[in-house]
């Protein structure tokens, strides 16, 4: 049970850290890229919020939406690193902060996928145990 809770807390921590890192990027991008600053603000706030469903065990639907939203952020980051991309028109730089955010986001996706798999297996076992008890 303690190890199980650890997965939820680790997922919450990874998304919260990614959100905080996104928010720290807002002041430096506000003057030259207001759209990027908005993206960092909205993404950061959403990621910090997403720690709540993880800690409170809101369920697989919430975890799945968190995975989807995080994959969208990852996709945007990957796209904006390519030359001639449709978002910025130029290749963005890869720096330590961006790499740290991506590591946290991929860790969140992996942890959430593990949590969903664990909960699915637990539900199957619970159904089997209930059926065997009849």
N, C-alpha and C positions, 0 to 999 in steps of 0.2 A: 504493500500500500504506500509506503514512504517513497519507494522508487518511482511508483506511478505518479505521485504528486510532484516529484522532481522533474518529470517530463513536462508537466503543465507549467511549472514555474520557470523552467529553462526556456520554453517556447515564449512565455510572457516576457522574460528578460531579453531575449534576442530581438523581438519586435519592438520593445520599448527602447532598447539601445539604438536600433536602426532609426526609430522615430526621433530620438533626441539628436542623433548625428545629422539627420535631415534638417531639423530645426536650426542647428548651429550653422548651416550653410546659407540660411535665409539672408542675414545681414550682408554677407559678402557678394551675393548675387542680385540684391534688390536694385542697385543703381544701373547695372549694365544688362540685366536679364530679368525683368519683372515677371515674365511668364514662368521662368525657372523658379523664382522665389515663391510664386503662388503654388507651383507643383511641390516644392520642398515643404512649404507650410501645410498644405492639405495632406500630403503623404505622411509627413511627420506626425501631425495630430492624429490621423487615422491609425498609424502604427502604435502610437502610445495608447490610444483608446483600446486597440486590439489586445492589449495585455489583460484587460478586464475579462473578456470572454474566456481567456485561457485560464486565468486564476480561478474564476467562478465556475468553470466546467459547464459552459452554456450549451455544449453539444456539437455534434459533428457538422451540422449545417453551418454554424458559426465558424468552425475550424476550416471548413471547405471554402467559405467566402474569404477568410483571411488568407488562405493559400492563393486563391484566385487574384485577390488584390495585390498581394506581394509579387506574384508572377507578372502582373501588369507593370509594376514598378521596375522589376528586373528587366523586362522586355524594353521598356523605355530607355533604361540605362544602356543596354546593349545597342539599341538602335542609334542612340546619340553618340556612340563611339565610332560609328562608321562614317567614312567620308561621303559627302553628298546625300546624307540622310534627309528624309522629308520633314523632320522636326526642326533641325537647326541649319541644315544645309552644309555643315562642316563636321569634321570629326572632333569630338570632345577629348579632352585629355584624361588619362587614367592616373589618378593620384591616390595617396594613402587613405584619405577620407572616403572617397568613393569605393575603394576596395574594401574598407572596413564595413561600410553600409551593405555592400553586396554579400560579404561573408555572413553578416548577421541575418540578412534576408534569406539566403539559401539555408542557413541553419534553422530558421523559423519554418520554412517550407518542409524541410526534412523532419523536424520534430513534430510538426502538425500531422504529416503523413503517418509517422510512427504512432501518434496518439489515435488517429482514426483507425489504423490497422489493429491496434491494441483493443480499442473499444468494440470493434466489429468482432474480433475473436472472442472477447469476453461475453458479448451478447449471444453468440452462437453456443458457447459453453453453457451459459445460463439457460438457454432454451433446451439444450440437450439434457441438462441436469433436471429441469422441470419435467421434461417428457419421460425420463427414466424413473422419476419419483411416482408417476401415475400408475 
